[in-house]
């Protein structure tokens, strides 16, 4: 194998595939990045056996071939050579020679024959969506996924396809986040749970423009194809919670509030309680005002924010972080908060769209 490529493009590609290198060493061969030179393309691939990233870049291929390099040291080395044209070539005794300017370095490579093959998938079952929209639904829901190892199925997001609609749901037992996007093409029906780690890394690879991402599902595997980048991940197995049963449909207290004012007031009111277990803040809703109170041994803070109120007055308490996370996820001027009682879930939605819904359970107040 022998090739010449741009150092900046190579460094960027390595940075992307390095996301799939294992966080803990179980099998040493998985610490490698597979380099394939074929045609006019250099392909880099890394996997931890559950999650993988492949990236293609243009290169001058002098001699085709394949090699498995130690991933982290290769990444650190190439990061320091981004302004140079880089020549990569395989030498005797399974070594990679890296030449740049008038200098060169050598890395001892791993046995590529022990490296797992890439998963092959049937591309009949799947859907297309703008990269920016996929990134949006991930970022607006993933924060509500569970981190509890005893509830593995909740350590990811539910992706549901119902013909022309994608619904993404995350919940952890205390809160729920839901996002919907319309699909341009009829995509059948499917329901899968994608691990949080895969979604977190995928969101970093997705662009903000009008490029298309193609998602394909087969058994317990998801493949996401973007321009020059492919991500694959094993899916979580099990039955997801019936989230529709959790979301109330009738309310006795309805509030409309300026999001920016609410967010700022909540941030200030929660200053004193951030070190407490529940980060508790109390809401007193009455007469077109919500009074937000935070207390601790250090003192107390009260914030009043104007609201539009319809229905009954209400006293209720929440973990401030859960409310703040919802507000940060919404890019709207005003939000709606709907309540049933001081012990029932609160529903938060943007006023301008029905694409997002957030549910937060209250904290029971001691009388």
N, C-alpha and C positions, 0 to 999 in steps of 0.2 A: 504494500500500500504506500502510495506517495501522492501528496496533494499540496496545493498552495491556496490559502484563503485569507480573507481580511480579518485582522486581529480583533477589531471591535465587534464584528458580526459573530465571530467564534466565541468571544467572551460572553456576549449576550445569550447565545444559544446554550452555552454551558450553564450559565446562571439559571436559565429556565429548567433544564433537565435535572439540575442538582436538587430541585425541590422534591424529587422522587427518591433520592438516596435515603437509605434507612436511618432512622434517628438513633436506633440502637443496633449494634453489630450482632447479628445472629448467624448469618451466612456471609463469610468474607467476600465471596464473589459478587454479592449484591452491592458492595461498595464501589463497584466499577461503573464507568460510563462506556457504553459500546459505541465505537466510531465505525461507520460504514462509508466507504468512498465508492460511488457508482455513478456512471454517466457524467453529469455535470453537477452532482449533488453530494454534499456531505451531510450525513444523518447522524445525530447524536441521540442516544436512548439510555434512560435510567429507570430502574424499577426497584421496589422493595418487596415485590411479589404480590402486593395488594394494590399499589398505586404506581402508575408509570407516566412518564412524559417523553415524547419524541419531538425533536426539532430538526428541521431541514434548512440548510443554507446553501447558497451557490458557492462553488469552488472549482478551481482548475485541477481536474483529476488527471494526474500523470500515470498512475498505476492503481487500478481498483483493488480493494481489499477490505479487511475488517480486523479490528483490534479492540481489546478491552483494557482501558486505562484506569488506574486508581483515581476515583472521581474527585475527592476533595483536594488532593495535592495538585491534580491537573487543573482544577478550577482556580485554585489560589495562584498557580504559576501563570496561567493565561491572563488572569485579571491584570497582571503587571505588564502585559505586552500589547495593550489594545491599539496602539498607534502604528504597529508594524504589520507588514505582510508576513504571514507565518507559514512555514513549510513543515508539514507533518509527514514522517515516513517511518515505516516499520523496518527495523534492522534485525540482525541475527540475535538469537537467544531471547526472542519475544520482548524486544525493547522498542520504545517509541522515541524517535529523535525529533526534537523541536528546534527548528532553526529560525532565527530572526536577526536582521541586520548582519553583523559579523559575529554573532554569538550563537550558541546552541546549548541544549540541555537534553538529558536522557532520562526516561522513566521506565522502570521495570513494569511490564504489563501483567495482567492476570490471565488465567486460562479461559479463553472465550468459549470453549466447548462446554464448560460447566455452567455457562450463563443461561437463564431460562429464555425460552422462545417467546416472542411477542404473541399475545392472544389474537386469534383470528375470529372475526365476528360477522354474522349475517347482517347486512345493512338494510334489510327490508322493514324492520320495526324501529321507528324513530321519528324525529321531528326536527324542523329547522326553526331557528330564532335568531334575531339580531344579537350579536355579542354584547352590545350595550344593555339590551333588555335582560339577557341572562345574568349579566353581572349585577344588574339592579335588583332582581328578585332574590339572588343569593345574599347580597349585602343587606337587604331589608328584612331578612328572616333568620339568617344563620345565628345571630347573637342569642336567639331564644332556644337553640338546641341544647339538650342536656349534656353535662360533662360527667355524669354519674355512670361509672362502669357497670353498675348493677342493672342498668336499663339501656342495654346496648342499642336497641332499636330506636331509641330517642336521641342517640348520639349522631344525628344526621338530619337531613331535611327530606320530607315526603314530597316527591314530584308526581303529580297526577295529571294525566292528559285525558280530557273529555272532548273528543272531536276537535273543536277549534279553540279550546281554552287550556292553558297551563296554569295549574294551581300549585304553589309551593308552600309547605307548612313546616314550622318548627315549634316544638314545645318542650318544656322541662318539668312540668308539674306545678309550676308557679305562674307561668306566663305562656302565651302563644302568639306567634307571628304568622300572618298569612298574606301572600301576595299572588295576584292573578295577572296574566298577560294573555291577550288575544293572539292566536296563531293565524297566519295568513292561509295556511293549507290545512285541509282535513287530515288529522293525524291519528285517528282511531282512538283506542282507549288503552291506558296503561297506568300502573302505579308502582313506583320503586322508591326505595329509601337510599339516599346517597350519603356516605360518611362525611362528617364535618371537615375532617382534614382535607379530603379530596376537594370539597367545595371551596374551602379557604384558599387552597393553592390555585384552583381553577380560576377563581375570581381575580387573582393577580395576573393571570395570563390573558384574560379577556380584554378586548379593546373597548373604546368609548365611541367609535364611529358606527358606520352602517354595514360593517362586514358581517357575514353570516356564520353562525356556529351550527354544526350538524351533530345531533345526539342520536346514538343508536344503542339499543338495549337487546341483550340476549341472555336468557337465564339470569345469572347473578353478576353480569358484567355490563358496565356502561362505558361507551367510547364517545369522546367529544372531539370532533374535528374542526379545527380553525385553520386560518391561513398559515401554512408551514409548521403548524404545531398540532400534535394529537395527544390527548390525555385519556387514560383509561383507568378505571377503578373497579374493584369488587364492590358489590352492593351489600347493604345490611340485610340480613335474612330474618324474617319474623313478621308478625302482624302488627301494623301501626295502630295507635289509638284512634278510635272513631272521633275525630276532632269536631265533627258537625254537632255531636251531642253536647259538646262543652259550651258552644257559643249560644248565649241567650238571644232571644228574638224580641222580647217585650221588656220595656223599661218604664220606670216611674220618675226618673230624674234625667233630664237631657241638658247638657251644657255645651255651648260653643265658646271657644276661647282663642285668643291670639297666641299662636304657638311660640313666637319669639319671647313674648312677655312671660308666658307660662314657664318656658324652659329656664329663663334667667331667674325667675322667682324661686322655682324649685331648686335650682342649683344653690342659691344663697340659703334657703331654708334648711337644706340638708347638710350644710357645712358641719354643724355640731354633732350630727348623728352618723357621720360616715364611718366612725370607728366602732359603732354599735353593730350587733349581730344582724338585725333586720334593716338597718339604715332607715329607721321609721320616720315618716312625716305624716301629719294629720291634715285632712282637708275638711273644712267647714264650709258647706255650700249653702248660701241663702242670699236672698235679696240682690241678685245679680252681682254678687261678689263671692270669690272663693278665697278663704283665708287658709294659707298654707303654713303649718307650724312645725318647727323642728326643735326638739328638746334633748338635753343631755345634762350631765353634772356640771358642765361648763357654762350653761345658760340656756337661753331659748331665743329663737328668731321667728318672727311672724311676718308673712308677706301677704298683701292683699292684691288680687288681680281681678279686673272687671271681666264679667262673663255675661253671656245671654243664657238665662235660665228658663227652662220650661219644665213644670212638674214640681215635685216635692223637694223641700230642703233636705240636706243629708250631711251626716258626719261619718267620715270613713278614713281609714289609714292604709298606707302602702309602703312597700320598700321603694325608696326614692329612685334607686338605680334602675329598677324595672320600668318605671314611668319615663325616666330620662332616656333610656335606650330606645323606647318607642318613638319619642319625640325626635331624637336625632335621625331616625330612619326615614322620617317624613319631610319632604321638601315642599311644604305648603304654608300659606299664611295663617290659616285657621284650622283648628281640629275640633272634632266632636267627641265628647265623653258621655257615655250612656251608662246609667246605673239602675240597679233594681233594689238593692238594699246594702247595708254596711257589711254584709258577709257574703255577698254575691259578686261574681266577676264584673269588672269594669271593661267596657269595650271602647277602644280609642280608634278613630278613623279620621283621615283627612276630609275636609269639607269639599274639596274640589274634585275628588275622584273616588271610585269604589274599588280601586285596584288593591288597596291595602287595608288590613284589619289587624288590630292588636288587642289581646285580652290579657288582663293582669288580675290576679287574685289579690284581694285585700288582706291586710293583717288584722287579726281580731284585737280590738282595743279592750283593755281591762277597765271595767267601770270604776 
